[in-house]
């Protein structure tokens, strides 16, 4: 998946996907590209008024995102293919792109991710960029753990991170077939 910078001139819209296995999700778009996926009580969640006008779930890019999220939660999709336009520094966008290379069901440490980016001393900076990921789940920041394998911070909360990792490691009973579409 390619992470592009957001188009500042595109109209911003949002829709809410209420019934998912991880609680309500707010999807935000600029034009036809997804710019945000926010969970309830998420750390670094922008103010609601920045999400733009409400849009229907059948509008672009929400329909495709909702379909792919449903397939993910049913265990039928292991990598997303969505148009993304993310606001962040060039370094943050590099980190977010690297997150997409972490295979489904696997984890990497912040240090391993920094090394993969060619800057092995930047584990802390990678962690900060990871924490600012505006499209959690789709850009799988939940797959990053501490150097000792422990679960460390997650903007959506450690319980959600634990559940997503367990789900991806084959405990699909956490998410029934009817979940999310």
N, C-alpha and C positions, 0 to 999 in steps of 0.2 A: 504494500500500500504506500502511495506517495503522500507525503505531508507537505502541502503547499501553504504559503502565507495567505492569510485572509484578504479578500478584496474589500477595502474600506468603503467602496461606493455601492456595494451590493445591499439590497434591502434585507433587513434582519427579521426573521420570523421564528416562531417556536411552536411546539406542540408538546403535549404531555401524554406519555404512555403510562397509564395508571397501574395496570396490573402486571407486574413482572415479579419473578422470584426474588429480586433484590429490592423490591419496593418501587414506588413511582419514579419514573425517569423523565426529565425535561430534555427534549432534543431541541437544539438551536441551530439555525442555518443562516447563511448569508448567500442570498441567491439560491443556486442549486447545489451548494456544497455545505456539508455539515460542519459546524464550528464548535459545537458543544454537546455533551451528554452529561447531565448533572443529576446526582442522586439527592434524595432528601437529606438534609443536615450535612452535606458534603463540605469539607474544608475547601477553601478558595472558590466557593460557589459565588459567581457574580450576583449583584442585586437583580431581582426579578425584572425591574424596569429596563434593564439592558437587553432583555431577551427579545425585544421587538414585538410585533403584532402576532396574535394567535393565528395559527394556520391549521388546516385540517390534516389528519393523519394520512390522507391519500395524496397530498401534494408532495412535489419533489423538494428535497431529497428524503422526506420523512417516510414515504411508503416503502422505499427500498431499505432504509435503515430499520424500520419496524419489522419487515419481512426477515431481514438477516438476523436481527436480535432474536426473533422467535425461533429461527433455525438454530442459532447458537444455544439458546436455553433448552432446546429439545435435544441437544447433542448431535445435531446434523451439520453444523458448520464449525470449522476450527480456525478460520481466518476470515476477516471481513474484507470486502471489496467495495468501498464507498468513496464518493468524492468528498475529500476533506480539505478544508481551508482553515488552518489553525493560527490564532494570534499567539505569537511568542517570538523570542529572540532566535537568531539562526542556530545558536547552540541548543536551545530547547527543542527546536524542530528536528535537529540531528538526533537528539536523545529519543524523542518520540518516534522517529523513523526506526531507530535501532530496537525499540521495544517491540515493534511489529515483527522483528526477526526472531524473537524468542518463540520457540515452537510451543504449540498448544500442549498443555499438560506438563510443561517443564518450567523451571525457574532459573533465574540468574541472579547473582549478587550485584550490588551496585558497583563493586570493583571489577567484576567480570564485564559488566556493561561498559564501564569506562575503558577497560582494556580493548574491548571490541571496537570502540570509537577511536582507538589509537592514542588515548591520553590516560594512561594507567594511574596517574596521581589525582585524577579528577573524580573519585568516587563520591565525595561530598557534593560537588557541583551536579553530578549526574542525579543524585538523590533529590536535590532541590528542583531540578528540571522535571524529574519524574513526578514529584508532588504537584506540579503545576499543569500536568496533563489535562487538557480540557475535554477529552473524550474517553474517559475511563471505560473499561471493558472492550471497546472497539480498538483502541490503542492500549494493549494489555499491560498497564502499569502494575496490575495486581500480581504479575509473574516475577516481580523483583523482590528479593528477600535480603536479609542481612548476611554478612560474610559467613556466619556460622549456620546459615539455613533458617534462622528464626524469622518469624513474621515481624516486620517492622511497619512503620506508618503506612497508612493508606487513606487517601482523601475521603473515601466512602466508608471508612471504619474498618477495624480489624476483623470484625465478625463477617462482614461482606467479603473481605479478602479471603478469609479462611474458607468460606462457603464456595467462592468461585474456584479456588485452587483445588478443593476437594472434588468439586463437580468435574473439573477438567481432568482430574486423575481417575476418572471412571465412576465416581459415586453419583451417577446420574439420577438416582432416586430423589435427590434434593430438589430436582426440577421436573415436575410431572409433564407428560406429553402435551397437556393443554396449556401449559404456561406460555404467556406472552404470544398470543396469536395462534 
